[in-house]
Amino acid sequence: MTETLISLVSIFVGIIGAITTGLIFKKYSFGFIGNSIAGVFGSIFFIKSIGRLGIDPITIMHQGTLNYSLFILNIIVSFFGGALFLILIKKIIVKMNKT
């Protein structure tokens, strides 16, 4: 696995997290396309934020070997990043439309 492939897998898992959250909690859903976009940006934002702690793809592929524990942690952060970003965006939109 390369760093690029790990990044793409992380983004895909973020999309899955946002779509799953939209299916489970209907009031937070933006439809398939909207949930996918929120999942992409949510996973990227959370991985970039938490990547400073050593969960970035370069650290996962340190010296050409895959660190499985960091990879699994990266996948978990991406999943919850997509889900939380979807909820956050919906709450912001609801709060802005109250006026």
PAFI-321767 format. One record per residue (C-alpha): residue number from 1; residue in three letters; x, y, z. Coordinates in Angstrom, 3 decimals. Each point is the difference from the previous one (the first is absolute). Example, Ala and Ser with C-alpha at 12.3 -4.5 7.8 and 13.67 -1.06 7.14 Angstrom:
REM PAFI-321767
PT  num  residu        px        py        pz
PT    1     ala    12.300    -4.500     7.800
PT    2     ser     1.370     3.440    -0.660
END
This chain:
REM PAFI-321767
PT  num  residu        px        py        pz
PT    1     met     0.000     0.000     0.000
PT    2     thr     1.198     3.469    -0.742
PT    3     glu    -0.775     3.266     1.730
PT    4     thr    -2.312     1.013    -2.837
PT    5     leu    -1.999    -3.209     0.253
PT    6     ile    -0.355     0.428     3.757
PT    7     ser    -1.307     3.537    -0.566
PT    8     leu    -2.527    -1.205    -2.570
PT    9     val    -1.186    -2.797     2.286
PT   10     ser    -0.394     2.534     2.816
PT   11     ile    -2.114     2.273    -2.190
PT   12     phe    -2.143    -2.941    -1.133
PT   13     val    -0.570    -1.065     3.610
PT   14     gly    -0.986     3.592     0.863
PT   15     ile    -2.585    -0.114    -2.783
PT   16     ile    -1.333    -3.279     1.374
PT   17     gly    -0.186     1.538     3.484
PT   18     ala    -2.005     2.993    -1.206
PT   19     ile    -2.363    -2.099    -2.124
PT   20     thr    -0.564    -2.435     2.867
PT   21     thr    -0.732     2.861     2.378
PT   22     gly    -2.435     1.463    -2.505
PT   23     leu    -1.784    -3.336    -0.304
PT   24     ile    -0.231    -0.564     3.747
PT   25     phe    -0.886     3.584     0.968
PT   26     lys    -2.328     1.254    -2.743
PT   27     lys    -0.182     3.536     1.411
PT   28     tyr     3.735     0.500    -0.716
PT   29     ser    -0.106    -1.274    -3.580
PT   30     phe     0.724     2.126    -3.071
PT   31     gly    -0.637    -2.820    -2.452
PT   32     phe     2.620    -2.270    -1.505
PT   33     ile     2.026     2.711    -1.740
PT   34     gly    -0.083     2.424     2.928
PT   35     asn     0.981    -2.698     2.475
PT   36     ser     2.857    -1.070    -2.280
PT   37     ile     1.352     3.536    -0.224
PT   38     ala    -0.248     0.449     3.769
PT   39     gly     1.781    -3.339     0.473
PT   40     val     2.889     1.048    -2.247
PT   41     phe     0.561     3.313     1.747
PT   42     gly    -0.584    -1.436     3.467
PT   43     ser     2.500    -2.824    -0.408
PT   44     ile     2.622     2.323    -1.497
PT   45     phe    -0.474     2.591     2.746
PT   46     phe     0.185    -2.518     2.842
PT   47     ile     2.960    -1.915    -1.455
PT   48     lys     1.918     3.238    -0.572
PT   49     ser    -0.814     1.190     3.521
PT   50     ile     0.838    -3.235     1.762
PT   51     gly     2.795    -0.840    -2.436
PT   52     arg     2.237     2.343     1.951
PT   53     leu    -0.074    -2.597     2.783
PT   54     gly     1.538    -2.658    -2.250
PT   55     ile    -2.961    -1.558    -1.784
PT   56     asp     0.820     1.371    -3.457
PT   57     pro     0.676    -2.312    -2.970
PT   58     ile     3.735     0.729    -0.012
PT   59     thr     0.346    -1.199     3.597
PT   60     ile    -2.184    -3.032    -0.705
PT   61     met     2.344    -1.033    -2.836
PT   62     his     3.206     0.757     1.903
PT   63     gln     2.990    -1.720    -1.687
PT   64     gly    -2.187    -1.841    -2.503
PT   65     thr    -1.911    -2.158     2.486
PT   66     leu    -3.624     0.382     0.935
PT   67     asn    -0.705     0.779     3.649
PT   68     tyr    -3.349    -1.743     0.443
PT   69     ser    -0.967     1.603     3.309
PT   70     leu     0.479     3.520    -1.380
PT   71     phe    -1.835    -0.986    -3.193
PT   72     ile    -3.019    -1.256     1.960
PT   73     leu     0.041     3.165     2.116
PT   74     asn     0.123     2.064    -3.211
PT   75     ile    -3.035    -1.875    -1.351
PT   76     ile    -1.955     0.541     3.237
PT   77     val     0.810     3.729     0.030
PT   78     ser    -1.047     0.302    -3.658
PT   79     phe    -3.315    -1.772     0.620
PT   80     phe    -0.917     2.146     2.984
PT   81     gly     1.362     3.109    -1.725
PT   82     gly    -2.425    -0.424    -2.880
PT   83     ala    -2.886    -0.718     2.368
PT   84     leu     0.706     2.904     2.354
PT   85     phe     0.553     2.459    -2.832
PT   86     leu    -3.408    -0.909    -1.455
PT   87     ile    -1.681     0.654     3.347
PT   88     leu     1.954     3.230     0.501
PT   89     ile    -0.945     1.361    -3.416
PT   90     lys    -3.677    -0.805     0.533
PT   91     lys    -0.011     1.731     3.400
PT   92     ile     1.645     3.090    -1.501
PT   93     ile    -2.536     0.146    -2.825
PT   94     val    -2.943    -0.386     2.403
PT   95     lys     1.385     2.735     2.256
PT   96     met     0.535     2.353    -2.956
PT   97     asn    -3.541    -0.571    -1.298
PT   98     lys    -1.651     0.866     3.332
PT   99     thr     0.231     3.717    -0.718
END
